[in-house]
Amino acid sequence: MKSGKEVYGIIWEENETGNNFNYYFSSSSDYQRLKNRLQSALYAIYKLDLNEVIFAEVIGK
């Protein structure tokens, strides 16, 4: 991150409207819980400004 903080997790995009996308960041486990819709799970998910990301690596799709 531009702040100098090194973080590891998942970044994904969700279509807001038309060609507008929102980007989010979370840990791998929170992302899996969200996608599996586990209602009792607590999620640490943050809306992400891509301008703050210095480097990201695509590991899978």
N, C-alpha and C positions, 0 to 999 in steps of 0.2 A: 504494500500500500504506500501511497505517497507519504503517509505519516511515519514511515519507517518500520511499521509493525509487520511482521511476517505471520501470515495466517494460512491455514490449510482447510479446505472444505470444498463445497460444491457451489458453482455459480450456474444459474439457469435463467432462461427468459420465459416470460409468459406474455401472450398477446393481450394487450389492453384493448385497443380498438384499431381496426384497419392495419396500418403498418407501424403502429406505435407499440413498443414493447417495454415491459418493466423487467428489471433484472434483480435477482435475489441471491443471497448467500446464506448458507447454513452448513452445519457439520453433515457428514455423510449419513450418520444415523438419524438425525432430525429430518433430513430430506427423505429418507426411506419411510419413516413414520408418517410424514405428510402425504407422500404418494400412496401409501397403503391405507390412508384415512383412519388411523388409529385414534379414535375419539378421546381416549383417556390420556393420550400422550401430550406432554408439554413440548412446544417447539420453540427453538431459538432461531428465528428466521429474520433476516435483515434485508430491507430494500437497499439495493446497491447502486451507487453512482459509478458507472464504468470509468469515469475520468479519474477516479481514485485508484484504479487497478494499474499497476506497473507491468506485471507479468502474470499470465495464466497459461496453463498447459492443458490441452484437450487430451483426456485419458480415454474416454469412451463416449459413445452416443447412445 
